[in-house]
Amino acid sequence: MTLMKPILACVAALSLAACATSSDSDRTGTSRSSSEIATPYASTYERYPGRPTALVGATVFDGAGNRIDNGTVLFRDGEVVAVGDASLETEGYDRIDGSGKFVTPGIIDIHSHLGDYPTPSVDAHSDGNEATSPTTPEVWAEHSVWPQDPGFTRALANGGVTSLQILPGSANLMGGRSATLKNVPARTVQAMKFPGAPYGFKMACGENPKRVYGNKGRMPSTRMGNFAVNRQTWFDAKAYDGEKRDLAKETLKGVLDGDILVHNHCYRADEMAFVMDMAKEMGYKVSAFHHAVEAYKIGDLLRENDVCSAIWADWYGFKMEAYDGILENAAFLQRENACVVIHSDDANGIQRLNQEAAKAQAAGRRVGIEIDDAQVIRWITLNPAKAMGIDAMTGSLEPGKMADLVLWNGDPLSVYSRPEKVWVDGALLFDSSNPELRPVSDFELGQPGEGDVK
């Protein structure tokens, strides 16, 4: 594996730390909160070493909707120190000239299956769907993640992705817990887990669960069956008293307590409206609808319920519930001041979320909806961070937040631009001009100049 020596040392340190994860000391059946229940698999993530750095002279999109021309970004000790114009004092920082270049926060993918469906794509690696029951709240995506998936390093180098949410698949109505990761080289998932991130909970509605289980001759086989199974499962969870450990109900209790965020795969507008009604009935909140192909039909309802739409720029028509997909989905949502997120759901798409966002912006422009570049950057930075519950820590360039940044060699909304440098928590983990700062997995051949044996 071609990695610079400091990173190798850190990976080793992180792996050793992973061996010291706390054990479940409560085996007596005593009721505990969902956060206490999660401690056996707590993050052992530690920052890679970085240097105080000043990016000067670049166009800065701060992720919160602002643009600064000839801007300056200062970061040290893993955190953003200041963001401003050329007047910021840079003494004591390593200066990097960003003239003619652009700076954004690290890109965040809210919907990924890297590690759970890794490359090489073989049946032995297909670990994203526990398709043995229509509801499997007890499974956790992190227990399937393979940290050596070369998709992680591709996403870092080609897409500037610094954080991502790994979700179970969508075969089930309730697919299990998601894992939010920092995109760093590591030998264990614990060493990649985003510190302080809440768990997510994957749900799915529509064609997938009714097809998977209807084809097995069991419920659900219809949309009304989907909701009947969901509602009964929620009612059973509401009655759970914690006297006897039940992994499925512990996860559902975490959702009902507000500790675990719901990410719901859903295409049709009518079903999204039903799901929001079901959430009110049961006492939980949907954080984001994923794919949300028909979200443009109910932008006002999504805004009023504070639900984000994590969407593609242009996927359409590959099954009936995707038939009403339109290129202007994001633009119409933005016009309603609803929360827009551009996601990938794809090992290749995650490498060019910036281009996908630009495509959605262009589709709006063609129908007379002008969306500012700085707002479009928010679709792949602060908005996904908000829906994932990590916006207080990352997603925008603000003092005190994690120094997750990308220096682009041109306008990030141009198809011709690529990441030149990527920092995670202030550590330079990718540098296109330095072969020693192009981390690659053992399981990829790499780009020219990568993967050479040392």
Secondary structure, DSSP 8 states (H G I E B T S, - for coil): ----HHHHHHHHHHHHHHTT-------S-----HHHHTGGG-----------EEEEEEEEE-SSS-EEEEEEEEEETTEEEEEE-TTS--TTSEEEE-TT-EEEE-EEEEEE-TTTS-SS--GGG--S--TTSSB-TT-BGGGT--TT-HHHHHHHHHH-EEEEEE---SSSSEEEE-EEEE----SSSTTTB-TT---EEEEE-SHHHHHHHHTTT-S-SSHHHHHHHHHHHHHHHHT--SSS--HHHHHHHHHHTTSSEEEEEE--HHHHHHHHHHHHHHT--EEEEEE-TTGGGGHHHHHHTT-EEEE-SS---SSGGGTT--TTHHHHHHHTT--EEE---STTGGGGHHHHHHHHHHHHHHTT----HHHHHHTTTHHHHHHHT-TTTSSS--TTSB--EEEESS-TTSTT--EEEEEETTEEEEETT-GGG----TT---STTSS---
